[in-house]
């Protein structure tokens, strides 16, 4: 069994925030493969289904970001899921908007959701890092991650979510490098818009 986690904050107020792209990703995967209706379990929202014959549980912690580990730890312990079968989709400030990278273990780069999960289960889980770009200054980070995606972001966000969903069979089969490559091919990083002289 695989556990695919999306990080975000619960509630309509946060639904379209950059910080919630992890929630959006697991919803896209669950919808793509016709998973069951959401259920409230493990202080989170879960959906169950199968991808290429493998049972998969998606989890969106409803604890708010900085307590995400409580939800992930409870689900992993209940189903006895090893850390290398846990995939966490999350926003990544250190990647430009639209870029996508995967990695096993490593640091948390100041991400409170990852910090909470690491505290509960250790660092050796898979991260699916979804670039949202950096605002440029440290003091602007909080407002950046907790603000909604702009209308101009819609195309690349939708493309990235669709690419993650349609490539999830490679995630399940353990072909992580191929998963990253396919997502990147299907959702290339958007080119910055040229600035016209006024």
Order of alpha helices (4+ residues) and beta strands (2+ residues): beta-alpha-beta-beta-beta-alpha-beta-beta-alpha-beta-alpha-alpha-alpha-alpha
